Amino acid sequence: MSDLATLIKQIEQLSPESRATLAKYIEYLQWEEAQSQVVEAAGWSFSFIEAFKGATVKASDDSAGMDVKMAPATVGGESQPALWAHPPVVGQAIIEYHVPIPQQVAEIRLKLAIGIRDGSEIAETNLVAFGVKVNGVRVWGQQTNNLSWQEAKIPLDLTAGDIARIEFTTEALGSHEWTWAVWGNPELVGKIN
């Protein structure tokens, strides 16, 4: 039903009264979208891409084979700003941030996407473990070798007025070759009370 030509044909078949009702519903949907944009604009956010220069990059063991940087990444033909986190031969690549949480912010979520960059020849049996830790506690994880972006929204229980230690980790589960792991546009978002 998302095909515009099919939708127009269906609208043309409606009675004038139904078209008037549809017009009112469309106005409502437009208003609702505008309201959600106002709420997003009035909210709080923290971009891990913009704060990358202040991040600590390390390996859990030896850093041999690890490649971590901030750059655009293309996954499944779609590009976005990203944290590149190719894991080391052994252990995890860790990108650590210290994020001040403002007093007036609530309902904080971590929005991100994960994937393996285009051009990778990662084997079907080879996976990358993506993980997020907050103050040393693992709050999210996924194992994948997917060559398309996979989005996630993770609710976080962060204390207003505190400084949260947030870590993004990647680890090769098997060979580290072709584990071109990337975090797409990770960002904290919250509501201002």
VOPALUM-436453 format. One record per residue: chain; x, y, z of N, C-alpha, C, O, CB in turn; residue number from 1. Coordinates in steps of 0.2 Angstrom, whole numbers. Glycine has a CB too. Example, Ala and Ser with C-alpha at 12.3 -4.5 7.8 and 13.67 -1.06 7.14 Angstrom:
2
["A"; [66; -28; 39]; [62; -22; 39]; [66; -16; 39]; [71; -17; 42]; [57; -22; 45]; 1]
["A"; [64; -11; 35]; [68; -5; 36]; [64; 0; 39]; [67; 6; 40]; [70; -3; 29]; 2]
END
This chain:
193
["A"; [4; -6; 0]; [0; 0; 0]; [4; 6; 0]; [2; 12; -1]; [-5; 0; 6]; 1]
["A"; [11; 6; 1]; [15; 11; 1]; [17; 14; -6]; [20; 19; -7]; [22; 10; 4]; 2]
["A"; [15; 10; -11]; [16; 12; -18]; [11; 18; -20]; [5; 18; -19]; [14; 7; -23]; 3]
["A"; [14; 24; -21]; [10; 30; -22]; [5; 30; -27]; [-1; 32; -26]; [15; 36; -23]; 4]
["A"; [6; 27; -33]; [1; 26; -39]; [-5; 22; -36]; [-10; 24; -38]; [5; 23; -45]; 5]
["A"; [-3; 17; -33]; [-9; 12; -30]; [-13; 16; -25]; [-19; 16; -25]; [-6; 6; -27]; 6]
["A"; [-10; 20; -21]; [-13; 24; -16]; [-18; 29; -19]; [-23; 30; -17]; [-8; 27; -11]; 7]
["A"; [-15; 33; -24]; [-19; 38; -27]; [-25; 35; -31]; [-31; 38; -30]; [-15; 42; -33]; 8]
["A"; [-24; 29; -34]; [-30; 26; -37]; [-36; 24; -32]; [-42; 25; -33]; [-28; 19; -41]; 9]
["A"; [-33; 22; -26]; [-38; 20; -21]; [-42; 26; -18]; [-48; 26; -16]; [-34; 16; -15]; 10]
["A"; [-38; 32; -17]; [-41; 38; -15]; [-46; 41; -20]; [-51; 43; -18]; [-36; 43; -14]; 11]
["A"; [-45; 40; -27]; [-49; 42; -32]; [-56; 38; -32]; [-61; 41; -34]; [-46; 41; -39]; 12]
["A"; [-56; 32; -29]; [-62; 28; -29]; [-66; 30; -22]; [-72; 27; -22]; [-60; 21; -28]; 13]
["A"; [-64; 34; -18]; [-67; 36; -12]; [-73; 41; -13]; [-72; 45; -18]; [-63; 38; -6]; 14]
["A"; [-78; 41; -9]; [-83; 46; -9]; [-80; 53; -7]; [-75; 53; -4]; [-89; 44; -5]; 15]
["A"; [-84; 58; -9]; [-81; 65; -7]; [-81; 65; 1]; [-76; 69; 3]; [-86; 70; -10]; 16]
["A"; [-86; 62; 4]; [-86; 62; 12]; [-79; 59; 14]; [-76; 61; 19]; [-92; 59; 14]; 17]
["A"; [-78; 53; 11]; [-72; 49; 14]; [-66; 53; 12]; [-61; 53; 16]; [-72; 42; 11]; 18]
["A"; [-65; 56; 6]; [-59; 60; 5]; [-58; 66; 10]; [-53; 67; 12]; [-60; 63; -2]; 19]
["A"; [-64; 69; 12]; [-64; 74; 17]; [-61; 72; 23]; [-57; 75; 27]; [-70; 78; 18]; 20]
["A"; [-63; 66; 25]; [-61; 63; 31]; [-53; 61; 31]; [-50; 62; 36]; [-65; 56; 33]; 21]
["A"; [-51; 58; 25]; [-44; 57; 24]; [-40; 63; 24]; [-35; 63; 27]; [-44; 53; 17]; 22]
["A"; [-42; 69; 21]; [-39; 75; 21]; [-37; 77; 29]; [-32; 79; 30]; [-42; 80; 18]; 23]
["A"; [-43; 76; 33]; [-42; 78; 40]; [-37; 74; 43]; [-33; 76; 47]; [-49; 78; 44]; 24]
["A"; [-37; 67; 42]; [-32; 62; 45]; [-25; 64; 42]; [-20; 64; 46]; [-34; 55; 43]; 25]
["A"; [-24; 66; 36]; [-18; 68; 34]; [-15; 74; 37]; [-9; 74; 39]; [-18; 69; 26]; 26]
["A"; [-20; 79; 38]; [-18; 85; 42]; [-15; 83; 49]; [-10; 86; 52]; [-24; 90; 43]; 27]
["A"; [-19; 78; 52]; [-17; 76; 59]; [-10; 73; 59]; [-6; 74; 63]; [-22; 71; 62]; 28]
["A"; [-9; 68; 54]; [-2; 65; 54]; [3; 70; 53]; [9; 69; 56]; [-2; 60; 48]; 29]
["A"; [2; 75; 49]; [7; 80; 48]; [8; 84; 54]; [14; 86; 56]; [5; 85; 42]; 30]
["A"; [3; 86; 58]; [4; 89; 64]; [8; 85; 69]; [12; 87; 73]; [-3; 91; 67]; 31]
["A"; [6; 78; 69]; [9; 73; 74]; [17; 73; 72]; [21; 73; 77]; [6; 66; 73]; 32]
["A"; [19; 73; 66]; [26; 72; 64]; [29; 79; 66]; [35; 79; 69]; [26; 71; 56]; 33]
["A"; [26; 85; 65]; [29; 91; 67]; [30; 91; 75]; [35; 94; 77]; [24; 97; 65]; 34]
["A"; [25; 88; 79]; [26; 88; 86]; [32; 84; 88]; [35; 86; 93]; [19; 86; 89]; 35]
["A"; [33; 78; 85]; [38; 74; 87]; [45; 77; 85]; [50; 76; 89]; [38; 67; 83]; 36]
["A"; [45; 81; 80]; [51; 85; 78]; [53; 90; 83]; [59; 91; 85]; [51; 88; 71]; 37]
["A"; [48; 93; 86]; [48; 98; 91]; [51; 95; 97]; [56; 98; 101]; [42; 102; 93]; 38]
["A"; [48; 89; 99]; [51; 86; 105]; [58; 84; 104]; [62; 84; 109]; [46; 80; 107]; 39]
["A"; [60; 81; 98]; [67; 79; 97]; [71; 85; 98]; [77; 85; 101]; [68; 76; 90]; 40]
["A"; [69; 91; 95]; [73; 97; 95]; [74; 100; 102]; [79; 102; 104]; [70; 103; 91]; 41]
["A"; [69; 99; 106]; [69; 101; 113]; [73; 96; 118]; [74; 98; 124]; [62; 103; 116]; 42]
["A"; [75; 91; 115]; [78; 86; 120]; [85; 87; 120]; [88; 91; 118]; [77; 79; 117]; 43]
["A"; [88; 82; 124]; [96; 82; 125]; [99; 76; 121]; [96; 71; 120]; [97; 81; 132]; 44]
["A"; [105; 78; 118]; [108; 72; 115]; [116; 73; 116]; [118; 78; 117]; [107; 73; 107]; 45]
["A"; [119; 67; 115]; [126; 67; 116]; [129; 63; 110]; [127; 57; 109]; [129; 64; 123]; 46]
["A"; [133; 66; 105]; [135; 62; 99]; [142; 59; 101]; [147; 63; 102]; [136; 67; 93]; 47]
["A"; [143; 53; 100]; [149; 49; 101]; [154; 50; 95]; [160; 50; 96]; [148; 42; 102]; 48]
["A"; [151; 52; 90]; [155; 54; 84]; [158; 61; 85]; [165; 61; 84]; [151; 54; 77]; 49]
["A"; [155; 66; 87]; [157; 72; 89]; [162; 72; 94]; [167; 76; 94]; [152; 77; 90]; 50]
["A"; [161; 68; 99]; [166; 67; 105]; [172; 62; 104]; [175; 61; 109]; [162; 65; 111]; 51]
["A"; [173; 60; 98]; [178; 54; 97]; [185; 56; 99]; [188; 52; 102]; [178; 52; 90]; 52]
["A"; [186; 63; 98]; [193; 65; 100]; [195; 64; 108]; [200; 64; 110]; [194; 72; 98]; 53]
["A"; [189; 65; 112]; [190; 64; 119]; [190; 57; 121]; [190; 55; 127]; [185; 68; 122]; 54]
["A"; [188; 52; 117]; [188; 45; 119]; [194; 42; 120]; [199; 44; 117]; [184; 41; 113]; 55]
["A"; [194; 36; 124]; [200; 32; 125]; [199; 26; 121]; [194; 23; 121]; [201; 31; 133]; 56]
["A"; [204; 25; 117]; [204; 19; 113]; [210; 14; 115]; [215; 16; 116]; [206; 20; 105]; 57]
["A"; [207; 8; 117]; [212; 3; 119]; [210; -4; 117]; [205; -5; 115]; [213; 3; 127]; 58]
["A"; [214; -9; 119]; [213; -16; 117]; [213; -20; 124]; [216; -18; 129]; [218; -19; 113]; 59]
["A"; [208; -25; 125]; [208; -29; 131]; [214; -33; 132]; [216; -34; 138]; [202; -33; 131]; 60]
["A"; [218; -35; 127]; [224; -38; 127]; [229; -35; 123]; [231; -29; 125]; [223; -46; 124]; 61]
["A"; [232; -38; 118]; [237; -35; 113]; [233; -31; 108]; [228; -34; 105]; [241; -40; 110]; 62]
["A"; [235; -25; 106]; [232; -21; 100]; [233; -23; 93]; [231; -20; 89]; [233; -14; 101]; 63]
["A"; [237; -29; 92]; [239; -31; 86]; [233; -32; 81]; [229; -36; 83]; [244; -37; 86]; 64]
["A"; [233; -29; 75]; [228; -30; 71]; [222; -26; 72]; [217; -26; 68]; [225; -37; 71]; 65]
["A"; [222; -22; 77]; [216; -17; 79]; [216; -11; 75]; [222; -8; 73]; [216; -16; 86]; 66]
["A"; [211; -9; 72]; [210; -2; 68]; [204; 1; 71]; [198; -1; 69]; [210; -4; 61]; 67]
["A"; [205; 7; 75]; [199; 11; 77]; [200; 18; 75]; [205; 21; 76]; [199; 10; 85]; 68]
["A"; [195; 21; 72]; [195; 28; 70]; [188; 30; 69]; [183; 26; 70]; [199; 29; 64]; 69]
["A"; [187; 36; 68]; [180; 39; 66]; [181; 41; 59]; [185; 45; 57]; [179; 45; 71]; 70]
["A"; [176; 39; 55]; [176; 41; 48]; [169; 38; 45]; [166; 34; 48]; [181; 37; 44]; 71]
["A"; [167; 41; 40]; [161; 38; 36]; [162; 31; 35]; [167; 29; 33]; [159; 42; 30]; 72]
["A"; [156; 27; 35]; [156; 20; 34]; [150; 18; 29]; [145; 21; 30]; [157; 16; 40]; 73]
["A"; [152; 14; 24]; [146; 12; 20]; [145; 4; 22]; [149; 0; 21]; [148; 13; 13]; 74]
["A"; [139; 3; 23]; [137; -4; 25]; [130; -5; 21]; [125; -1; 21]; [135; -5; 33]; 75]
["A"; [130; -10; 17]; [124; -12; 13]; [123; -6; 8]; [117; -5; 6]; [118; -13; 17]; 76]
["A"; [128; -2; 6]; [127; 3; 1]; [125; 10; 4]; [124; 15; 1]; [122; 1; -4]; 77]
["A"; [124; 10; 11]; [121; 16; 14]; [127; 18; 19]; [130; 15; 23]; [115; 14; 18]; 78]
["A"; [129; 25; 18]; [134; 28; 22]; [131; 32; 27]; [126; 35; 27]; [138; 32; 17]; 79]
["A"; [135; 32; 33]; [134; 37; 38]; [140; 37; 42]; [145; 33; 42]; [128; 34; 43]; 80]
["A"; [140; 43; 47]; [146; 44; 51]; [146; 38; 56]; [141; 35; 58]; [145; 50; 55]; 81]
["A"; [153; 36; 57]; [153; 29; 61]; [160; 29; 65]; [165; 33; 63]; [153; 23; 56]; 82]
["A"; [160; 25; 70]; [166; 23; 73]; [168; 16; 70]; [164; 11; 71]; [165; 22; 81]; 83]
["A"; [174; 16; 67]; [177; 10; 65]; [180; 6; 71]; [184; 9; 74]; [182; 11; 59]; 84]
["A"; [179; 0; 71]; [181; -4; 77]; [183; -11; 75]; [180; -16; 78]; [176; -4; 83]; 85]
["A"; [188; -11; 70]; [191; -18; 68]; [194; -21; 74]; [199; -18; 77]; [195; -17; 62]; 86]
["A"; [192; -27; 77]; [195; -29; 83]; [202; -32; 82]; [204; -33; 76]; [191; -35; 86]; 87]
["A"; [206; -33; 87]; [213; -35; 87]; [212; -43; 85]; [207; -46; 85]; [216; -34; 93]; 88]
["A"; [218; -46; 84]; [219; -53; 83]; [216; -57; 89]; [212; -62; 88]; [226; -55; 82]; 89]
["A"; [217; -55; 95]; [215; -58; 101]; [212; -52; 106]; [215; -47; 107]; [221; -62; 105]; 90]
["A"; [206; -54; 108]; [203; -49; 113]; [198; -44; 110]; [196; -45; 104]; [208; -46; 117]; 91]
["A"; [197; -39; 113]; [192; -34; 111]; [195; -27; 109]; [201; -25; 112]; [187; -32; 117]; 92]
["A"; [192; -24; 105]; [194; -16; 104]; [189; -13; 108]; [183; -14; 108]; [193; -14; 96]; 93]
["A"; [191; -8; 112]; [187; -4; 116]; [187; 3; 115]; [193; 6; 114]; [189; -6; 124]; 94]
["A"; [181; 7; 114]; [181; 14; 113]; [177; 16; 120]; [171; 15; 120]; [178; 16; 107]; 95]
["A"; [181; 20; 124]; [178; 22; 130]; [177; 30; 131]; [181; 34; 129]; [182; 20; 136]; 96]
["A"; [171; 31; 133]; [169; 38; 134]; [167; 40; 141]; [165; 35; 145]; [163; 40; 129]; 97]
["A"; [168; 46; 144]; [165; 48; 150]; [160; 54; 148]; [162; 59; 146]; [171; 51; 155]; 98]
["A"; [154; 52; 150]; [149; 57; 147]; [145; 60; 153]; [142; 56; 158]; [144; 53; 143]; 99]
["A"; [146; 67; 154]; [142; 70; 159]; [134; 70; 158]; [132; 72; 152]; [144; 77; 160]; 100]
["A"; [130; 67; 163]; [123; 67; 162]; [120; 73; 165]; [120; 74; 171]; [120; 60; 165]; 101]
["A"; [117; 78; 162]; [114; 84; 165]; [109; 82; 170]; [105; 77; 169]; [111; 88; 159]; 102]
["A"; [108; 86; 175]; [103; 85; 180]; [96; 85; 177]; [92; 81; 180]; [103; 91; 185]; 103]
["A"; [94; 89; 172]; [87; 89; 170]; [85; 84; 165]; [79; 84; 162]; [85; 96; 168]; 104]
["A"; [89; 79; 163]; [88; 74; 158]; [85; 68; 161]; [88; 65; 166]; [94; 73; 154]; 105]
["A"; [80; 65; 157]; [77; 59; 159]; [76; 54; 153]; [77; 57; 147]; [70; 60; 163]; 106]
["A"; [74; 48; 154]; [72; 43; 148]; [78; 43; 143]; [76; 44; 137]; [66; 46; 145]; 107]
["A"; [84; 42; 145]; [89; 42; 141]; [90; 35; 137]; [89; 30; 140]; [96; 43; 145]; 108]
["A"; [91; 36; 130]; [92; 30; 126]; [98; 30; 122]; [100; 36; 120]; [86; 29; 121]; 109]
["A"; [101; 25; 121]; [107; 25; 116]; [104; 22; 109]; [102; 17; 109]; [113; 20; 119]; 110]
["A"; [105; 26; 104]; [103; 25; 97]; [109; 23; 93]; [114; 27; 94]; [99; 31; 94]; 111]
["A"; [109; 18; 90]; [115; 16; 86]; [113; 11; 80]; [108; 9; 80]; [121; 13; 90]; 112]
["A"; [118; 10; 76]; [117; 5; 71]; [124; 1; 71]; [129; 4; 72]; [116; 8; 64]; 113]
["A"; [124; -5; 69]; [130; -9; 69]; [130; -13; 62]; [125; -14; 59]; [131; -14; 75]; 114]
["A"; [136; -15; 60]; [137; -18; 53]; [144; -20; 52]; [149; -18; 55]; [133; -14; 48]; 115]
["A"; [145; -23; 46]; [151; -25; 43]; [152; -21; 37]; [147; -21; 33]; [152; -32; 42]; 116]
["A"; [157; -17; 36]; [158; -12; 30]; [158; -16; 24]; [160; -22; 23]; [164; -8; 31]; 117]
["A"; [155; -12; 19]; [155; -15; 12]; [163; -17; 10]; [167; -13; 12]; [152; -10; 7]; 118]
["A"; [163; -22; 6]; [170; -24; 4]; [173; -30; 8]; [178; -33; 6]; [175; -18; 4]; 119]
["A"; [170; -31; 14]; [173; -36; 18]; [171; -43; 15]; [166; -44; 12]; [170; -36; 25]; 120]
["A"; [175; -47; 16]; [174; -54; 13]; [174; -59; 19]; [177; -64; 19]; [180; -57; 8]; 121]
["A"; [170; -57; 24]; [170; -60; 31]; [166; -67; 29]; [161; -67; 25]; [166; -56; 36]; 122]
["A"; [169; -72; 32]; [166; -79; 31]; [159; -80; 34]; [158; -76; 40]; [171; -85; 34]; 123]
["A"; [155; -84; 32]; [148; -84; 35]; [148; -87; 42]; [144; -86; 46]; [144; -89; 30]; 124]
["A"; [153; -91; 43]; [154; -94; 50]; [158; -90; 55]; [158; -91; 61]; [158; -101; 49]; 125]
["A"; [160; -84; 52]; [164; -79; 57]; [159; -74; 59]; [155; -71; 55]; [170; -76; 53]; 126]
["A"; [159; -72; 66]; [155; -67; 68]; [159; -62; 72]; [165; -63; 74]; [150; -70; 73]; 127]
["A"; [156; -56; 73]; [159; -51; 77]; [154; -50; 83]; [148; -49; 82]; [160; -44; 73]; 128]
["A"; [157; -49; 89]; [153; -48; 95]; [153; -40; 96]; [159; -38; 98]; [155; -52; 101]; 129]
["A"; [147; -37; 96]; [147; -30; 98]; [144; -30; 105]; [139; -33; 106]; [142; -26; 92]; 130]
["A"; [147; -25; 109]; [144; -25; 116]; [145; -17; 118]; [149; -13; 116]; [148; -29; 120]; 131]
["A"; [140; -16; 123]; [140; -9; 126]; [140; -10; 133]; [136; -14; 136]; [134; -5; 124]; 132]
["A"; [145; -7; 137]; [145; -7; 144]; [144; 0; 147]; [146; 5; 144]; [152; -10; 146]; 133]
["A"; [140; 0; 152]; [139; 7; 156]; [142; 6; 163]; [140; 1; 167]; [132; 9; 156]; 134]
["A"; [147; 9; 165]; [150; 9; 171]; [152; 2; 173]; [151; -1; 178]; [145; 12; 177]; 135]
["A"; [155; -1; 168]; [158; -8; 169]; [153; -14; 168]; [155; -20; 168]; [161; -9; 175]; 136]
["A"; [146; -12; 167]; [141; -17; 167]; [139; -18; 159]; [137; -13; 156]; [135; -16; 172]; 137]
["A"; [139; -24; 157]; [136; -25; 150]; [129; -24; 150]; [125; -27; 153]; [138; -32; 147]; 138]
["A"; [126; -19; 145]; [119; -17; 145]; [116; -20; 138]; [110; -20; 137]; [118; -10; 146]; 139]
["A"; [121; -21; 133]; [118; -23; 127]; [124; -27; 123]; [130; -26; 124]; [116; -17; 123]; 140]
["A"; [122; -32; 119]; [126; -35; 115]; [123; -39; 109]; [117; -41; 110]; [130; -40; 119]; 141]
["A"; [127; -40; 104]; [124; -44; 98]; [130; -46; 94]; [135; -43; 94]; [120; -39; 93]; 142]
["A"; [129; -53; 92]; [134; -56; 87]; [131; -56; 80]; [126; -58; 79]; [136; -63; 90]; 143]
["A"; [136; -54; 76]; [133; -53; 69]; [139; -53; 64]; [145; -52; 66]; [129; -47; 68]; 144]
["A"; [138; -55; 58]; [142; -53; 52]; [138; -50; 46]; [140; -51; 41]; [146; -60; 50]; 145]
["A"; [133; -47; 48]; [128; -44; 43]; [131; -38; 39]; [135; -34; 42]; [122; -42; 47]; 146]
["A"; [130; -39; 33]; [133; -33; 29]; [127; -28; 27]; [128; -25; 22]; [135; -37; 22]; 147]
["A"; [123; -27; 32]; [118; -21; 31]; [117; -19; 38]; [119; -22; 43]; [111; -24; 28]; 148]
["A"; [116; -12; 39]; [115; -9; 45]; [109; -12; 49]; [104; -14; 47]; [113; -1; 44]; 149]
["A"; [111; -13; 56]; [106; -16; 60]; [105; -11; 66]; [110; -9; 70]; [108; -23; 63]; 150]
["A"; [99; -8; 66]; [98; -2; 71]; [96; -5; 78]; [93; -10; 79]; [93; 3; 69]; 151]
["A"; [98; -1; 83]; [96; -3; 90]; [94; 3; 94]; [98; 8; 93]; [101; -7; 94]; 152]
["A"; [89; 3; 98]; [88; 8; 103]; [88; 5; 110]; [84; 1; 111]; [81; 12; 102]; 153]
["A"; [93; 7; 114]; [94; 4; 121]; [92; 9; 126]; [96; 14; 127]; [101; 1; 121]; 154]
["A"; [87; 7; 130]; [86; 12; 136]; [91; 11; 141]; [93; 5; 143]; [79; 10; 139]; 155]
["A"; [93; 16; 144]; [99; 16; 149]; [96; 19; 156]; [93; 24; 156]; [105; 20; 146]; 156]
["A"; [98; 16; 161]; [97; 19; 168]; [103; 23; 170]; [107; 20; 174]; [95; 13; 173]; 157]
["A"; [103; 29; 168]; [109; 33; 170]; [107; 38; 175]; [101; 41; 175]; [112; 37; 164]; 158]
["A"; [111; 40; 180]; [110; 45; 185]; [111; 52; 183]; [117; 53; 181]; [114; 43; 191]; 159]
["A"; [106; 56; 183]; [107; 63; 182]; [112; 66; 186]; [112; 65; 192]; [100; 67; 182]; 160]
["A"; [116; 70; 183]; [121; 74; 187]; [128; 70; 188]; [132; 72; 191]; [119; 75; 194]; 161]
["A"; [128; 63; 186]; [133; 59; 186]; [137; 59; 180]; [135; 62; 175]; [131; 52; 188]; 162]
["A"; [143; 56; 180]; [147; 55; 174]; [147; 47; 172]; [149; 43; 176]; [154; 58; 175]; 163]
["A"; [144; 46; 166]; [144; 39; 165]; [150; 36; 160]; [152; 40; 156]; [137; 37; 161]; 164]
["A"; [152; 31; 162]; [158; 28; 158]; [154; 23; 153]; [152; 18; 155]; [163; 24; 162]; 165]
["A"; [155; 25; 147]; [151; 21; 142]; [157; 18; 137]; [161; 21; 134]; [146; 25; 138]; 166]
["A"; [157; 11; 136]; [161; 8; 132]; [158; 4; 126]; [153; 1; 127]; [166; 3; 136]; 167]
["A"; [161; 5; 120]; [159; 1; 114]; [164; -4; 113]; [170; -2; 112]; [158; 6; 108]; 168]
["A"; [162; -10; 113]; [167; -16; 112]; [166; -20; 106]; [160; -21; 104]; [168; -20; 118]; 169]
["A"; [171; -22; 102]; [170; -27; 97]; [175; -32; 98]; [181; -31; 100]; [171; -24; 90]; 170]
["A"; [173; -39; 96]; [178; -44; 97]; [177; -49; 91]; [171; -51; 90]; [177; -48; 104]; 171]
["A"; [182; -52; 88]; [181; -57; 83]; [180; -63; 86]; [183; -66; 91]; [187; -57; 78]; 172]
["A"; [174; -67; 84]; [173; -73; 87]; [175; -78; 81]; [171; -81; 77]; [165; -74; 88]; 173]
["A"; [181; -80; 81]; [185; -84; 76]; [190; -80; 73]; [194; -76; 77]; [180; -86; 70]; 174]
["A"; [191; -80; 67]; [197; -76; 64]; [195; -69; 64]; [189; -67; 63]; [198; -78; 56]; 175]
["A"; [200; -64; 65]; [199; -57; 65]; [199; -54; 58]; [198; -48; 57]; [204; -53; 70]; 176]
["A"; [201; -58; 53]; [201; -56; 46]; [194; -54; 43]; [190; -58; 44]; [204; -61; 41]; 177]
["A"; [194; -48; 40]; [188; -46; 37]; [183; -44; 42]; [177; -42; 40]; [185; -51; 32]; 178]
["A"; [184; -43; 48]; [179; -41; 53]; [179; -33; 54]; [181; -30; 59]; [181; -44; 61]; 179]
["A"; [177; -30; 48]; [177; -23; 47]; [171; -20; 51]; [166; -17; 48]; [177; -21; 40]; 180]
["A"; [171; -21; 58]; [165; -19; 62]; [165; -11; 62]; [170; -8; 63]; [166; -22; 69]; 181]
["A"; [158; -9; 62]; [157; -1; 63]; [151; 0; 67]; [146; -4; 67]; [157; 2; 56]; 182]
["A"; [151; 5; 71]; [146; 8; 75]; [143; 14; 71]; [146; 19; 70]; [148; 10; 82]; 183]
["A"; [137; 13; 68]; [134; 19; 64]; [131; 24; 69]; [126; 23; 72]; [129; 16; 60]; 184]
["A"; [133; 30; 68]; [131; 36; 72]; [128; 35; 79]; [122; 37; 80]; [125; 39; 67]; 185]
["A"; [132; 32; 83]; [130; 31; 90]; [128; 38; 94]; [132; 43; 93]; [135; 27; 94]; 186]
["A"; [123; 38; 97]; [121; 44; 101]; [116; 43; 107]; [112; 38; 106]; [117; 49; 96]; 187]
["A"; [117; 47; 112]; [113; 46; 118]; [107; 52; 117]; [109; 57; 115]; [117; 48; 124]; 188]
["A"; [101; 50; 118]; [96; 55; 117]; [92; 55; 124]; [91; 49; 127]; [92; 54; 111]; 189]
["A"; [89; 60; 126]; [85; 60; 132]; [80; 66; 132]; [80; 70; 128]; [89; 61; 138]; 190]
["A"; [75; 66; 136]; [70; 71; 137]; [72; 76; 142]; [75; 74; 148]; [63; 68; 139]; 191]
["A"; [71; 82; 141]; [73; 87; 146]; [67; 89; 150]; [61; 90; 148]; [75; 94; 143]; 192]
["A"; [67; 88; 157]; [62; 89; 162]; [61; 96; 163]; [56; 98; 167]; [63; 85; 168]; 193]
END
